[in-house]
Amino acid sequence: MLPAGSFLLSLVLCSCLLTSPHAHGRETITWLLRDLAPLTIASGPDRNQGAVDQALPLLRAALPDYDHSVLRVNRARASQMLGESGLSCDPALLWTARRAQTILYSVPSMNVLSNALIMQRDDLPLIADFMQDGKVDLGALLHSKTMTLGVIAERSYGSAVDRILDEADGSQVLAHHGNDAMGSLLRMERLGRIQAVLGYWQEARYQARQEGLDPQELVQIPIKSASRSQLVHVGCSDSPASRRVLQALNPVLLDVRKTRLAQFYAQWLAPHQRLEYLRETKALFNARRDETLNSLQ
């Protein structure tokens, strides 16, 4: 027979176990964030002030029955974790057919301006023969083998650009797999090791400042056949738990994506772009309303 003190201690321990979150099966969502200004910003004076950084508390509030952790990883590591079992979610993911084989997606949550070709202003003559109506024919440029393009490994640049990269000679494309990929590529471009980088304009300018480079020396060139903007989703590892998470998130995203989420992104645009962006985003999501509502059924 246990002594009275030991018996009471056992009761206390049992009570703590029964009232702990894990005793009730609370699950933890691991939010995978990358340094992807202006969506997510990991360092510098605007740390955690990106559009998705500001949206994350809204997503967490919509999921009060879960614990939440944040893990900052590069694109390649995020892709690996999303393909594994567990409950990992990337709040800023483009949809691709390949990813959709192993990743579950929310309804579109944010409309962002598309990637562009980022170059040093002095290098613009290199692409003069491949310009059409203010846009660069990226496929023809890479086929010419006259320059090397820097990209971030495992990133999707939208369906049109992804197809061009898939068809390009591998020797013309340098894929960066590590952390601080955009900053590293911009440094390589500045040193002449590559002549252009694919990326978001706001991202390139922000990272240039972080690297001590002059953003005014950079120019963005729209890519022929690429859309003006792209839709971002929450993407989660393929599991029943993730399905439940996205079912809870989707109504919230439908409610706030035209207003609060759009404003979070618009604040990072140049003042003359904001009103047009907000107008376009509202019209885009209004047009998709029936489609997304049907997808929840």
C-alpha positions as CSV (number, residue, x, y, z in Angstrom):
1,M,0.0,0.0,0.0
2,L,1.3,3.5,-1.0
3,P,2.1,6.0,1.8
4,A,-0.5,8.8,2.0
5,G,2.0,11.3,0.6
6,S,2.9,9.2,-2.3
7,F,-0.8,8.5,-3.0
8,L,-1.6,12.2,-3.1
9,L,1.4,12.9,-5.3
10,S,0.1,10.2,-7.7
11,L,-3.3,11.9,-7.8
12,V,-1.8,15.3,-8.6
13,L,0.4,13.8,-11.5
14,C,-2.6,12.0,-13.0
15,S,-4.7,15.2,-12.8
16,C,-1.9,17.2,-14.6
17,L,-1.7,14.6,-17.3
18,L,-5.4,14.6,-17.9
19,T,-5.6,18.4,-18.1
20,S,-2.5,18.8,-20.4
21,P,-3.1,19.7,-24.0
22,H,-1.5,16.5,-25.2
23,A,-3.9,14.5,-23.1
24,H,-6.7,15.9,-25.2
25,G,-4.9,15.2,-28.5
26,R,-4.0,18.8,-29.4
27,E,-2.0,18.8,-32.6
28,T,0.7,21.3,-33.5
29,I,0.7,23.0,-36.9
30,T,4.3,23.8,-38.0
31,W,4.2,27.0,-40.1
32,L,7.0,27.0,-42.7
33,L,8.2,30.5,-43.4
34,R,10.9,31.6,-45.9
35,D,12.6,34.9,-46.3
36,L,10.4,36.1,-49.1
37,A,9.9,39.9,-48.9
38,P,7.4,41.4,-49.0
39,L,5.4,38.3,-48.0
40,T,7.7,37.1,-45.2
41,I,10.6,39.0,-43.8
42,A,13.1,37.2,-41.5
43,S,15.6,39.9,-40.8
44,G,16.3,43.6,-41.0
45,P,14.2,46.6,-39.8
46,D,11.0,45.2,-41.2
47,R,11.4,41.8,-39.6
48,N,8.0,40.0,-39.3
49,Q,6.2,42.9,-41.0
50,G,5.7,41.2,-44.4
51,A,2.2,40.7,-45.8
52,V,2.0,37.0,-44.8
53,D,3.7,37.7,-41.5
54,Q,0.8,40.0,-40.6
55,A,-1.7,37.5,-41.9
56,L,-0.4,34.6,-39.8
57,P,-2.1,35.8,-36.6
58,L,-5.4,35.7,-38.4
59,L,-4.8,32.2,-39.6
60,R,-3.8,31.1,-36.1
61,A,-6.8,32.7,-34.5
62,A,-9.0,30.7,-36.9
63,L,-7.5,27.5,-35.5
64,P,-7.8,27.8,-31.7
65,D,-7.9,24.1,-31.1
66,Y,-4.3,23.7,-32.4
67,D,-0.9,24.6,-31.0
68,H,1.3,26.5,-33.4
69,S,5.0,26.7,-34.1
70,V,7.0,28.7,-36.7
71,L,10.0,27.3,-38.5
72,R,12.1,29.3,-40.9
73,V,13.4,27.2,-43.7
74,N,14.6,27.6,-47.3
75,R,12.4,26.7,-50.3
76,A,13.9,23.2,-50.8
77,R,13.5,22.2,-47.1
78,A,9.9,23.5,-47.1
79,S,9.1,21.4,-50.1
80,Q,10.7,18.3,-48.4
81,M,8.7,18.8,-45.2
82,L,5.4,19.4,-47.1
83,G,5.9,16.0,-48.7
84,E,6.3,14.2,-45.4
85,S,3.7,13.0,-42.9
86,G,2.8,15.4,-40.2
87,L,1.1,18.7,-40.0
88,S,3.2,21.3,-41.8
89,C,1.8,24.3,-43.6
90,D,3.3,26.9,-45.9
91,P,1.2,30.1,-45.8
92,A,2.6,31.5,-49.1
93,L,2.6,28.8,-51.7
94,L,1.9,28.9,-55.4
95,W,-0.2,26.0,-56.9
96,T,1.5,23.7,-59.4
97,A,0.2,20.4,-60.7
98,R,3.3,18.6,-59.5
99,R,3.0,20.0,-56.0
100,A,-0.7,19.2,-55.9
101,Q,0.1,15.5,-56.1
102,T,1.5,15.6,-52.5
103,I,0.3,18.9,-51.0
104,L,-3.2,20.0,-50.0
105,Y,-4.2,23.6,-50.9
106,S,-6.5,26.1,-49.4
107,V,-8.6,28.4,-51.5
108,P,-6.5,31.3,-53.0
109,S,-5.6,33.6,-50.2
110,M,-3.6,36.5,-51.7
111,N,-3.0,38.0,-55.1
112,V,0.7,38.9,-55.7
113,L,2.5,40.6,-58.6
114,S,4.4,38.0,-60.6
115,N,8.1,37.3,-60.7
116,A,10.2,39.2,-63.3
117,L,13.7,39.2,-64.7
118,I,15.9,41.2,-62.3
119,M,19.1,42.7,-63.9
120,Q,21.8,45.3,-63.3
121,R,20.9,48.4,-65.4
122,D,24.3,48.3,-67.1
123,D,23.6,44.7,-68.4
124,L,20.3,45.6,-70.2
125,P,22.1,45.5,-73.7
126,L,22.5,41.8,-73.2
127,I,18.8,41.2,-73.7
128,A,18.0,43.9,-76.3
129,D,17.5,41.4,-79.1
130,F,15.0,39.4,-77.0
131,M,12.7,42.3,-76.1
132,Q,9.1,42.4,-77.5
133,D,6.7,45.1,-76.4
134,G,8.6,45.8,-73.2
135,K,8.8,42.1,-72.2
136,V,11.6,39.7,-72.5
137,D,11.3,36.4,-74.4
138,L,12.9,34.3,-71.7
139,G,12.7,31.1,-73.7
140,A,14.6,32.5,-76.6
141,L,17.1,34.2,-74.3
142,L,18.0,31.0,-72.6
143,H,18.0,29.1,-75.9
144,S,20.6,31.6,-77.2
145,K,23.1,30.5,-74.4
146,T,24.4,34.1,-74.1
147,M,23.9,34.5,-70.4
148,T,23.4,32.6,-67.1
149,L,20.2,33.0,-65.1
150,G,20.0,32.6,-61.3
151,V,16.9,30.9,-59.8
152,I,15.9,29.7,-56.3
153,A,15.8,25.8,-56.2
154,E,12.3,24.3,-55.8
155,R,10.6,27.7,-56.3
156,S,7.7,27.9,-58.7
157,Y,7.7,31.1,-60.9
158,G,4.3,30.4,-62.3
159,S,3.3,27.8,-64.9
160,A,4.5,29.7,-68.0
161,V,8.0,30.5,-66.6
162,D,8.3,27.0,-65.0
163,R,7.8,25.4,-68.5
164,I,10.5,27.7,-69.9
165,L,12.9,26.6,-67.2
166,D,12.1,23.0,-67.6
167,E,12.9,23.2,-71.3
168,A,16.1,25.3,-70.8
169,D,19.6,23.9,-71.0
170,G,20.7,23.2,-67.5
171,S,24.1,25.0,-68.1
172,Q,22.2,28.3,-68.5
173,V,20.4,28.1,-65.2
174,L,22.1,28.3,-61.8
175,A,19.7,27.0,-59.0
176,H,20.6,28.2,-55.5
177,H,19.6,25.7,-52.8
178,G,20.8,27.4,-49.6
179,N,19.5,30.0,-47.2
180,D,19.5,33.7,-48.2
181,A,19.2,32.5,-51.8
182,M,18.0,35.9,-53.2
183,G,20.7,37.9,-51.4
184,S,23.4,35.4,-52.6
185,L,22.1,35.5,-56.2
186,L,22.1,39.3,-56.2
187,R,25.7,39.4,-55.0
188,M,26.6,36.9,-57.8
189,E,24.9,39.1,-60.3
190,R,26.8,42.2,-59.0
191,L,30.1,40.3,-59.4
192,G,29.2,39.2,-62.9
193,R,29.0,35.5,-62.2
194,I,25.4,35.5,-63.4
195,Q,23.7,38.1,-65.6
196,A,20.1,37.9,-64.4
197,V,17.9,36.6,-61.5
198,L,14.3,35.5,-61.4
199,G,12.4,37.0,-58.5
200,Y,9.7,39.3,-57.2
201,W,10.6,43.0,-57.7
202,Q,9.9,43.9,-54.1
203,E,11.9,41.0,-52.9
204,A,14.9,41.9,-55.0
205,R,14.9,45.5,-53.9
206,Y,14.5,44.6,-50.2
207,Q,17.3,42.0,-50.3
208,A,19.6,44.4,-52.3
209,R,19.3,46.9,-49.4
210,Q,20.1,44.1,-46.9
211,E,23.2,43.2,-48.9
212,G,24.4,46.8,-49.1
213,L,23.6,47.1,-52.8
214,D,21.9,50.0,-54.5
215,P,18.4,49.0,-55.5
216,Q,18.5,51.9,-58.0
217,E,21.0,49.9,-60.0
218,L,18.4,47.1,-60.5
219,V,15.7,46.9,-63.1
220,Q,12.8,44.5,-63.5
221,I,11.8,43.2,-66.9
222,P,8.4,41.5,-67.3
223,I,8.5,38.1,-68.9
224,K,6.6,37.4,-72.2
225,S,3.7,34.9,-71.7
226,A,3.8,35.3,-67.8
227,S,0.6,36.6,-66.1
228,R,0.7,40.0,-64.4
229,S,-0.1,38.4,-61.0
230,Q,-0.2,35.1,-59.2
231,L,-2.4,33.5,-56.6
232,V,-1.0,32.4,-53.3
233,H,-2.5,29.6,-51.1
234,V,-1.9,28.0,-47.8
235,G,-0.4,24.6,-48.7
236,C,-0.2,21.7,-46.1
237,S,1.2,18.2,-46.0
238,D,-1.3,15.6,-47.3
239,S,-3.0,14.2,-44.3
240,P,-6.5,14.0,-42.7
241,A,-5.3,16.5,-40.1
242,S,-4.3,19.0,-42.8
243,R,-7.7,18.5,-44.5
244,R,-9.4,19.5,-41.3
245,V,-7.1,22.5,-40.9
246,L,-7.9,23.8,-44.4
247,Q,-11.6,23.2,-44.0
248,A,-11.4,25.6,-41.0
249,L,-9.2,28.1,-42.8
250,N,-11.1,28.4,-46.1
251,P,-14.1,30.3,-44.8
252,V,-11.8,32.8,-43.1
253,L,-9.7,33.3,-46.2
254,L,-12.8,33.9,-48.3
255,D,-13.9,36.5,-45.8
256,V,-10.6,38.5,-45.5
257,R,-8.7,38.1,-48.7
258,K,-10.2,41.0,-50.6
259,T,-9.9,43.4,-47.6
260,R,-7.3,42.8,-44.8
261,L,-5.0,40.4,-46.7
262,A,-5.0,42.6,-49.8
263,Q,-4.2,45.6,-47.7
264,F,-1.3,43.8,-46.0
265,Y,0.2,43.3,-49.5
266,A,-0.7,46.6,-51.0
267,Q,1.2,48.5,-48.3
268,W,4.4,47.2,-49.9
269,L,3.7,48.5,-53.4
270,A,4.6,51.9,-54.7
271,P,1.9,54.5,-53.8
272,H,0.8,54.8,-57.5
273,Q,0.3,51.0,-57.7
274,R,-1.8,50.5,-54.6
275,L,-5.2,51.6,-55.8
276,E,-5.0,49.7,-59.1
277,Y,-3.8,46.6,-57.3
278,L,-6.7,46.7,-54.8
279,R,-9.2,47.2,-57.6
280,E,-7.8,44.3,-59.6
281,T,-7.7,42.0,-56.6
282,K,-11.3,42.7,-55.5
283,A,-12.5,42.1,-59.1
284,L,-10.4,38.9,-59.3
285,F,-11.8,37.4,-56.1
286,N,-15.3,38.5,-56.9
287,A,-15.1,36.6,-60.2
288,R,-13.8,33.5,-58.4
289,R,-16.3,33.5,-55.5
290,D,-18.7,30.9,-56.9
291,E,-15.8,28.6,-57.9
292,T,-14.2,28.8,-54.5
293,L,-17.5,28.3,-52.6
294,N,-18.1,25.1,-54.7
295,S,-14.6,23.8,-53.8
296,L,-15.6,23.8,-50.1
297,Q,-18.5,21.4,-50.7
